[in-house]
Every structure is written in C-alpha cells, then in structure tokens.
Amino acid sequence: MTTTAPVRRRRWPVPPSLLLGLAPLVAFAAVSAWRSRPSDDYSTLGQTVEGVLGALVVPEGIAVLVLCVYVTALGWWPIATTDRRRTALRWTLTAPALIAAVCVARLPLVEWGAQPVRYFLLLAVGVLFVGVFEELLTRGVLLVGLRRRLPEFGVWIASCVLFGLLHFLNVLSGAGVGATVVQVVFAASFGSTLYLARRLTGNLLAPVLLHAFWDFGSIAVSATVPTQDLVRMVPVGLLGLFAFAVLALGVVAGGVVAWRDDRGRRLLRRWRSVPPVGAPAVQGDEPRLPSAV
C-alpha cells in the first residue's frame, strides 16, 4: 500500500497583510514623485487661496477618498482606527499635550488680516484632509500591516521612520536638501508623538486633529508673517526649538510605551513570531484580520 506524501503549501516570504499595509504608502510615494516637478517653488505652496486649493484641498481630498475605499474593501476600519488596549503610562500624555500647547501659542502670531477669511477656511479643510489621510495611512493601515510581522517596538520604529522618509519627497517639489533632511527628522519624531496620541486615547481621532492643528499653524504663519518681522518671527523660532525638545520627549515616551507592550514576550519569542498587539490569542478583545490576509 502506497501513501501519498502530503502536499506542502508554499508560504509567502512576506505576510500578505504586511504587503497590504505597505501598498498605500508605496502608491502615495509613487504618485507624489510623479506629480512633482523640479521647477516648483516649494516655499510658496499654500501661500494663496489658489495654492491651498491646488496643493491641499483637492489632491488631499482625493487621496482621502481613495484610501477610505481601500480600507473599506479590506474591512480594516475597526483595527486601523482603534486600539482596545490603551497604554497605562499616563505621564506620556505630556508630549502630545505640550505639542498641542505649541499649536495654540502660535495662533496669536498669525497675521489674520493678511489673508481673506476664505483662505483660512480652505486651509482648515485642507489640513484636516492631510491629517485624515496621513494618519489613516501611517498610524492606521501601516500599523495593521506591521503588527502582523513585528512586535510593537518594531512597529513603532518602522512607522515613525517611514513617516519621516515620506517627507523627503519634498525635494522633488523644489525644497532644499538640507531643510528637507531637518523636516524628515522632525516628521519622524512627530510621528512618535502622534503614535502616543493613538495609544493614549485608543483611536485615530486624536492624532488626526493634532496633525491638522500643527499643519494649520505652520502654514498660516509662513503665509502671513514676513521673515523680516522679527517681533513675530523670534517667538515663532523659539516655539520651534521648544517643539523639537518636546518631540525628543515624545520619542522617548513612544519607545517606552512600545517596549512595555513587548516586555512579557521579548525573551520567549523571536520577533517574527510575536503576534500583533491586540490579537485575540493574547488579549481576547481585538478583532482578527480577515483570514485571506
């Protein structure tokens, strides 16, 4: 009697869910590179009503719509936008709270009469679209994919680094290389604070609003305050330096939160076998990814 050897299924070297988590990020980078023109004057983007419409409201609105369709098709809304288990380290709230305070402190420095009211209304809509898209992309879909392959500490590192590197695409739009490198470092550090906002509140709304609030102040100040106005620019610079210090705290706090999640499993499992944070096998209260991914 002969027995047939069981057929071994070939396993993907990379989990499909990780590829699905990375796909929108890669697509966004490709489209941004394709749309960029070296002749663009990056420093003037978003400085007028037309600029806000053309650089923020329209493209970011389309990007939000496409990403929402993608998340809906995957059925990832619950896991991409919520964390059932919040971090218990309440002191880490200091970093996002201080960044929010910086955003508030910048508002009096804006020259509100330098632009029409419709400029600020469109800017608010545009930065909200930016917040929704970039947070759903990097602190939502990307986190889901990364959590299927890495422990939370690795997820934290990868999501922050990739978020920072996305901003290097600004070089293609005419931004200086040196200034862009600083922006990449800043964005990666800011990503840790935004990660904290999600882990502290358990949902994506807090990082979306914090991201949008930060962008609103940054663009509004650059669009209304001349660089020669030292009375306003000196406080702006000081707030920027303070923000860098706060973001350094955010990096430390984000790392501690992610490391603490992995502490109980770090010596027992290899990184590749660690289940994602919130998996039912570990906590019993998070929905599983669809079996197909």
Phi, psi and chi 1 to 4 in degrees:
 res  aa     phi    psi   chi1   chi2   chi3   chi4
   1 MET       -  127.0 -179.7  175.4  178.6      -
   2 THR  -101.9  144.0   60.1      -      -      -
   3 THR  -113.2  142.1   57.9      -      -      -
   4 THR   -88.1  126.6  -56.6      -      -      -
   5 ALA   -65.0  137.1      -      -      -      -
   6 PRO   -62.0  140.9   22.9  -33.2      -      -
   7 VAL   -79.8  123.4  178.2      -      -      -
   8 ARG   -88.0  126.0  -61.9 -175.6   62.2 -177.9
   9 ARG   -75.4  135.4  -63.7 -179.9   59.0 -173.1
  10 ARG   -76.6  127.7  -63.1 -178.6   62.9 -177.6
  11 ARG   -92.4  142.2  -61.0 -175.4   62.1 -175.8
  12 TRP   -66.1  136.9  -76.5   46.2      -      -
  13 PRO   -65.5  -25.3   23.5  -33.6      -      -
  14 VAL  -125.6  130.2  179.5      -      -      -
  15 PRO   -57.5  136.0  -22.3   32.5      -      -
  16 PRO   -55.3  -34.4  -25.8   34.1      -      -
  17 SER   -64.5  -33.5   55.4      -      -      -
  18 LEU   -67.5  -41.1  176.0   55.7      -      -
  19 LEU   -63.8  -39.6  -63.4  177.9      -      -
  20 LEU   -67.3  -32.5  -69.3  171.2      -      -
  21 GLY   -71.3  -34.2      -      -      -      -
  22 LEU   -84.2  -24.3  -71.4  170.5      -      -
  23 ALA   -55.9  -47.9      -      -      -      -
  24 PRO   -63.4  -34.2  -18.8   30.8      -      -
  25 LEU   -64.4  -45.9 -169.9   99.0      -      -
  26 VAL   -64.4  -42.3  174.6      -      -      -
  27 ALA   -63.6  -42.0      -      -      -      -
  28 PHE   -63.1  -42.9  170.9   67.7      -      -
  29 ALA   -63.0  -41.3      -      -      -      -
  30 ALA   -65.8  -44.6      -      -      -      -
  31 VAL   -66.0  -40.5  171.3      -      -      -
  32 SER   -63.0  -41.6  -62.2      -      -      -
  33 ALA   -65.4  -38.4      -      -      -      -
  34 TRP   -67.8  -39.3  173.5   70.6      -      -
  35 ARG   -75.9  -21.6  -69.6 -177.4   63.2 -113.9
  36 SER   -73.5  144.7  -60.7      -      -      -
  37 ARG  -128.7  128.5  -61.9 -176.3  -59.9  -84.5
  38 PRO   -57.0  -22.7  -24.5   34.3      -      -
  39 SER   -80.7   -9.1   60.0      -      -      -
  40 ASP   -61.3  143.0  -74.6  -11.8      -      -
  41 ASP   -94.3   95.1 -172.2   -5.9      -      -
  42 TYR   -60.4  -34.9  178.6   78.6      -      -
  43 SER   -66.7  -17.8   62.5      -      -      -
  44 THR  -101.2   -0.7   63.8      -      -      -
  45 LEU   -63.8  132.0  -65.5  178.0      -      -
  46 GLY    76.3   15.7      -      -      -      -
  47 GLN   -91.5  -10.4  -55.9  -64.4  -68.2      -
  48 THR  -131.4  170.2   63.3      -      -      -
  49 VAL   -60.2  -44.9  171.4      -      -      -
  50 GLU   -64.5  -38.2  -65.7   75.4   14.1      -
  51 GLY   -64.4  -40.3      -      -      -      -
  52 VAL   -65.1  -41.6  170.3      -      -      -
  53 LEU   -63.3  -47.4  -86.3  171.9      -      -
  54 GLY   -77.1  -29.3      -      -      -      -
  55 ALA  -101.5  -19.9      -      -      -      -
  56 LEU  -122.5  -65.3  -70.7  177.3      -      -
  57 VAL   -59.9  -53.3  176.7      -      -      -
  58 VAL   -70.0  -56.5  174.0      -      -      -
  59 PRO   -65.7  -38.6   22.0  -32.6      -      -
  60 GLU   -71.9  -33.5  -65.6  -66.2  -22.5      -
  61 GLY   -63.8  -41.9      -      -      -      -
  62 ILE   -64.2  -42.4  -65.5  173.2      -      -
  63 ALA   -62.3  -41.2      -      -      -      -
  64 VAL   -61.5  -44.8  167.3      -      -      -
  65 LEU   -61.1  -46.9  179.1   60.9      -      -
  66 VAL   -63.1  -43.6  171.9      -      -      -
  67 LEU   -66.4  -37.7 -175.0   58.4      -      -
  68 CYS   -64.0  -38.8  -74.4      -      -      -
  69 VAL   -62.9  -41.4  170.0      -      -      -
  70 TYR   -62.8  -47.3 -177.0   78.3      -      -
  71 VAL   -65.1  -39.1  176.0      -      -      -
  72 THR   -63.5  -42.0  -59.2      -      -      -
  73 ALA   -62.5  -35.4      -      -      -      -
  74 LEU   -80.9  -18.9  -67.3  177.3      -      -
  75 GLY    71.6   31.7      -      -      -      -
  76 TRP   -97.4    4.9  -80.5   12.1      -      -
  77 TRP   -54.5  -46.8  -77.8  107.8      -      -
  78 PRO   -62.0  -43.1  -22.4   34.5      -      -
  79 ILE   -84.5  -21.8   47.5  179.7      -      -
  80 ALA   -82.3  -20.2      -      -      -      -
  81 THR  -116.7   -7.9   58.4      -      -      -
  82 THR  -137.3  151.1   57.6      -      -      -
  83 ASP  -124.4  114.3  -78.0  -37.7      -      -
  84 ARG   -64.1  -34.2  -64.9  -76.0 -177.8   86.2
  85 ARG  -100.4  114.0 -169.4 -174.8   73.9  178.6
  86 ARG   -87.0  156.2  -56.1  178.9 -174.3 -178.7
  87 THR   -70.8  142.7  178.0      -      -      -
  88 ALA   -89.0   -3.4      -      -      -      -
  89 LEU   -85.1   85.4  -57.2  178.1      -      -
  90 ARG   -68.1  -21.4  -50.2  -47.9  -62.6  175.9
  91 TRP   -65.8  -20.7   63.4  -92.4      -      -
  92 THR   -69.8  -12.6   59.8      -      -      -
  93 LEU   -62.9  -18.8  178.2   62.7      -      -
  94 THR   -56.7  -43.0  -55.3      -      -      -
  95 ALA   -64.3  -56.7      -      -      -      -
  96 PRO   -63.1  -32.4   15.0  -25.9      -      -
  97 ALA   -66.2  -40.4      -      -      -      -
  98 LEU   -71.0  -35.2  -72.8  177.1      -      -
  99 ILE   -64.6  -40.6  -72.2  -63.3      -      -
 100 ALA   -61.5  -38.2      -      -      -      -
 101 ALA   -64.6  -38.3      -      -      -      -
 102 VAL   -62.5  -42.1  170.6      -      -      -
 103 CYS   -60.0  -42.3  -65.9      -      -      -
 104 VAL   -66.3  -41.2  172.2      -      -      -
 105 ALA   -65.9  -24.9      -      -      -      -
 106 ARG   -77.3  -23.0  -79.8 -165.8  -55.7 -162.1
 107 LEU   -59.0  -43.0  -65.9 -179.8      -      -
 108 PRO   -66.0  -17.2  -20.9   33.8      -      -
 109 LEU   -83.5  -12.1  -58.7  175.1      -      -
 110 VAL   -73.1  136.7  176.1      -      -      -
 111 GLU   -87.2   88.6 -175.7   59.0   59.5      -
 112 TRP   -64.8  -24.6  -63.1   97.2      -      -
 113 GLY   -83.7   -4.6      -      -      -      -
 114 ALA   -79.9  -15.0      -      -      -      -
 115 GLN  -132.4  151.6  -64.9  -79.2    1.6      -
 116 PRO   -67.2  161.0   23.5  -32.6      -      -
 117 VAL   -59.1  -38.3  173.9      -      -      -
 118 ARG   -62.4  -26.5   66.7  178.5 -178.7  -82.4
 119 TYR   -62.3  -48.3  170.0   84.9      -      -
 120 PHE   -69.6  -34.3  -65.0  105.4      -      -
 121 LEU   -65.4  -45.3  -66.4  176.7      -      -
 122 LEU   -66.4  -36.4  -72.4  171.3      -      -
 123 LEU   -62.9  -41.4  179.8   60.1      -      -
 124 ALA   -61.8  -42.2      -      -      -      -
 125 VAL   -65.5  -44.4  173.0      -      -      -
 126 GLY   -61.8  -46.8      -      -      -      -
 127 VAL   -71.2  -26.7  -64.0      -      -      -
 128 LEU   -67.3  -40.5 -175.9   59.1      -      -
 129 PHE   -61.3  -42.1  -77.6  161.9      -      -
 130 VAL   -61.0  -45.5  171.5      -      -      -
 131 GLY   -61.6  -45.4      -      -      -      -
 132 VAL   -63.4  -47.5  171.0      -      -      -
 133 PHE   -65.9  -52.6  175.2   70.6      -      -
 134 GLU   -69.1  -33.4  -65.7 -167.4    2.8      -
 135 GLU   -75.4  -41.6  -67.7  -50.4  -55.9      -
 136 LEU   -64.7  -31.8 -176.8   56.9      -      -
 137 LEU   -71.8  -50.8  178.3   70.6      -      -
 138 THR  -100.0  -35.7   56.3      -      -      -
 139 ARG   -99.2    8.3 -111.3   72.7   57.3 -174.3
 140 GLY  -122.3  -86.5      -      -      -      -
 141 VAL   -60.2  -44.6  175.0      -      -      -
 142 LEU   -61.6  -41.7  179.5   61.6      -      -
 143 LEU   -61.4  -39.6 -107.2   66.6      -      -
 144 VAL   -60.4  -47.3  173.1      -      -      -
 145 GLY   -64.6  -44.3      -      -      -      -
 146 LEU   -65.8  -34.2  -67.7  174.2      -      -
 147 ARG   -70.2  -12.9  -77.8  173.7  170.5  172.9
 148 ARG   -85.2   -3.5  -55.3  -55.7  -70.2 -179.7
 149 ARG  -131.9  -27.1 -165.7   57.5  164.7  171.9
 150 LEU  -121.6  156.2  -62.2  173.7      -      -
 151 PRO   -71.5  170.1   28.7  -35.6      -      -
 152 GLU   -62.4  -32.6 -168.0   67.7    8.4      -
 153 PHE   -64.8  -40.6 -169.3   73.1      -      -
 154 GLY   -67.3  -37.0      -      -      -      -
 155 VAL   -61.4  -44.6  168.8      -      -      -
 156 TRP   -60.4  -47.9  166.9   71.9      -      -
 157 ILE   -62.5  -50.3  -67.4  174.8      -      -
 158 ALA   -63.9  -42.6      -      -      -      -
 159 SER   -66.7  -38.7   62.1      -      -      -
 160 CYS   -68.3  -44.3  -68.8      -      -      -
 161 VAL   -65.0  -45.1  169.9      -      -      -
 162 LEU   -65.6  -37.9  -70.0  173.0      -      -
 163 PHE   -62.4  -41.5  179.1   62.6      -      -
 164 GLY   -65.9  -44.8      -      -      -      -
 165 LEU   -64.7  -28.3  -70.1  177.8      -      -
 166 LEU   -57.1  -33.4  -86.4 -179.3      -      -
 167 HIS   -74.7  -10.6  -68.5   74.5      -      -
 168 PHE   -69.7  -16.6 -158.5   75.8      -      -
 169 LEU   -63.7  -17.6  -67.3  170.0      -      -
 170 ASN   -62.9  -21.1  -66.9  -25.9      -      -
 171 VAL   -59.9  -35.9  170.6      -      -      -
 172 LEU   -68.3  -18.4  -59.2  178.2      -      -
 173 SER   -97.8    8.2  -62.7      -      -      -
 174 GLY   106.5    1.0      -      -      -      -
 175 ALA   -72.0  147.0      -      -      -      -
 176 GLY   -67.2  146.6      -      -      -      -
 177 VAL   -63.7  -46.3  174.6      -      -      -
 178 GLY   -60.1  -46.9      -      -      -      -
 179 ALA   -64.7  -34.1      -      -      -      -
 180 THR   -69.9  -37.8  -57.6      -      -      -
 181 VAL   -60.7  -42.8  169.6      -      -      -
 182 VAL   -61.5  -41.3  173.7      -      -      -
 183 GLN   -65.2  -37.2 -171.9  179.4   26.8      -
 184 VAL   -62.9  -45.6  166.9      -      -      -
 185 VAL   -63.1  -43.3  174.0      -      -      -
 186 PHE   -62.0  -45.9 -175.5   91.3      -      -
 187 ALA   -64.1  -41.2      -      -      -      -
 188 ALA   -62.0  -40.6      -      -      -      -
 189 SER   -68.7  -41.4  -57.0      -      -      -
 190 PHE   -61.6  -34.6 -169.1   30.2      -      -
 191 GLY   -59.0  -35.3      -      -      -      -
 192 SER   -66.6  -40.2 -177.6      -      -      -
 193 THR   -66.5  -38.3  -61.5      -      -      -
 194 LEU   -67.7  -36.6  -65.7  169.3      -      -
 195 TYR   -60.2  -43.0  167.6   86.8      -      -
 196 LEU   -60.8  -41.2  -81.1  173.9      -      -
 197 ALA   -59.3  -38.4      -      -      -      -
 198 ARG   -69.1  -46.4  170.6  174.7  173.4  142.9
 199 ARG   -67.7  -29.1  -64.9  -58.2  -46.9  -80.5
 200 LEU   -77.9  -39.3  -76.7  160.3      -      -
 201 THR   -95.0  -20.5   61.9      -      -      -
 202 GLY    83.5    6.8      -      -      -      -
 203 ASN  -149.2  173.9   62.7   70.9      -      -
 204 LEU   -88.8   -8.0 -153.2   59.8      -      -
 205 LEU   -64.1  -43.1  179.2   61.1      -      -
 206 ALA   -61.4  -49.4      -      -      -      -
 207 PRO   -64.2  -33.0   15.3  -27.6      -      -
 208 VAL   -61.1  -49.3  164.6      -      -      -
 209 LEU   -67.5  -40.7  -65.1  178.6      -      -
 210 LEU   -64.5  -42.0 -173.1   59.7      -      -
 211 HIS   -61.8  -47.8 -168.6  151.1      -      -
 212 ALA   -64.3  -40.7      -      -      -      -
 213 PHE   -62.9  -41.8 -162.1    7.1      -      -
 214 TRP   -63.8  -46.9  176.6  -90.5      -      -
 215 ASP   -64.6  -37.4  -75.6   -8.9      -      -
 216 PHE   -59.2  -49.3 -178.1   89.4      -      -
 217 GLY   -64.1  -42.0      -      -      -      -
 218 SER   -61.7  -47.4  -62.9      -      -      -
 219 ILE   -72.5  -41.2  -62.4  173.3      -      -
 220 ALA   -63.2  -40.6      -      -      -      -
 221 VAL   -65.2  -46.4  167.0      -      -      -
 222 SER   -67.1  -26.0   64.7      -      -      -
 223 ALA   -85.9  -17.3      -      -      -      -
 224 THR  -122.0  -17.2   62.9      -      -      -
 225 VAL  -109.9  114.8 -179.2      -      -      -
 226 PRO   -65.5  146.5  -14.9   27.4      -      -
 227 THR   -64.8  -18.8   54.9      -      -      -
 228 GLN   -79.9  -13.3  -60.4   85.0   -3.3      -
 229 ASP   -81.3   85.5 -172.2   -8.2      -      -
 230 LEU   -66.0  -28.4  -64.3 -179.9      -      -
 231 VAL   -59.5  -34.5  174.8      -      -      -
 232 ARG   -97.0  -35.8  -68.2  176.7 -176.9  -92.5
 233 MET   -71.1  -31.9  -70.6  -53.1  -63.7      -
 234 VAL   -63.2  -48.8  168.6      -      -      -
 235 PRO   -61.9  -35.4  -22.4   32.7      -      -
 236 VAL   -60.9  -44.8  169.1      -      -      -
 237 GLY   -63.9  -41.2      -      -      -      -
 238 LEU   -65.1  -39.3  -67.8  175.4      -      -
 239 LEU   -64.7  -35.6  -76.4  173.2      -      -
 240 GLY   -63.9  -43.1      -      -      -      -
 241 LEU   -64.5  -40.7  -68.0  174.9      -      -
 242 PHE   -63.3  -39.3  177.5   71.6      -      -
 243 ALA   -62.4  -38.9      -      -      -      -
 244 PHE   -61.0  -41.5 -100.4  108.5      -      -
 245 ALA   -64.3  -40.8      -      -      -      -
 246 VAL   -65.1  -39.5  173.2      -      -      -
 247 LEU   -67.8  -29.6  -67.1 -178.1      -      -
 248 ALA   -62.2  -40.7      -      -      -      -
 249 LEU   -63.0  -38.3  171.4   63.4      -      -
 250 GLY   -63.4  -36.3      -      -      -      -
 251 VAL   -64.7  -46.7  170.2      -      -      -
 252 VAL   -61.5  -47.5  173.5      -      -      -
 253 ALA   -64.7  -41.8      -      -      -      -
 254 GLY   -63.0  -41.4      -      -      -      -
 255 GLY   -63.6  -39.7      -      -      -      -
 256 VAL   -65.4  -43.8  169.4      -      -      -
 257 VAL   -61.2  -47.4  167.5      -      -      -
 258 ALA   -66.5  -41.9      -      -      -      -
 259 TRP   -62.7  -40.1 -177.9  -87.0      -      -
 260 ARG   -63.8  -33.9 -172.3  173.0 -176.3  -90.4
 261 ASP   -63.5  -33.1  -75.1  -22.4      -      -
 262 ASP   -92.6   -9.2  -62.7  -31.8      -      -
 263 ARG   -54.8  -42.5 -175.2  177.8   54.0 -171.8
 264 GLY   -72.9  -16.6      -      -      -      -
 265 ARG  -115.4   -9.3  -57.3 -171.6  -62.4  -88.7
 266 ARG   -59.5  -39.2 -177.7  168.9  -61.4  -80.4
 267 LEU   -88.4   -6.9  -62.0  178.8      -      -
 268 LEU  -100.9  -22.3  -59.9  177.9      -      -
 269 ARG  -133.6  155.1  -58.6  170.0 -177.1  -99.4
 270 ARG   -78.0  158.8  -65.6 -172.3  -52.0  163.8
 271 TRP   -55.6  -40.7  -86.3   32.9      -      -
 272 ARG   -68.9  -19.9  -70.2 -173.1  174.8 -175.5
 273 SER  -100.7   -0.3   64.2      -      -      -
 274 VAL   -73.6  126.1  174.0      -      -      -
 275 PRO   -70.1  159.2   25.9  -34.3      -      -
 276 PRO   -67.0  153.4   26.1  -35.0      -      -
 277 VAL   -59.6  133.0  168.6      -      -      -
 278 GLY    90.7    1.1      -      -      -      -
 279 ALA   -63.8  140.4      -      -      -      -
 280 PRO   -57.3  -30.7  -24.6   33.6      -      -
 281 ALA   -65.3  -21.2      -      -      -      -
 282 VAL  -102.7  -44.9  176.4      -      -      -
 283 GLN  -114.5  -25.5  -62.8  171.3   11.6      -
 284 GLY    77.1   12.1      -      -      -      -
 285 ASP  -133.7    7.1   58.7   -3.4      -      -
 286 GLU  -111.0  145.2  -71.5  -75.9   -2.8      -
 287 PRO   -70.1  147.1   24.8  -33.2      -      -
 288 ARG   -80.9  157.3  -72.3 -174.4 -178.2  -86.6
 289 LEU   -68.3  153.8  -70.9  171.9      -      -
 290 PRO   -57.0  143.7  -24.8   32.8      -      -
 291 SER   -60.2  -23.6   58.2      -      -      -
 292 ALA   -72.0  -17.9      -      -      -      -
 293 VAL  -118.7      -  -61.5      -      -      -
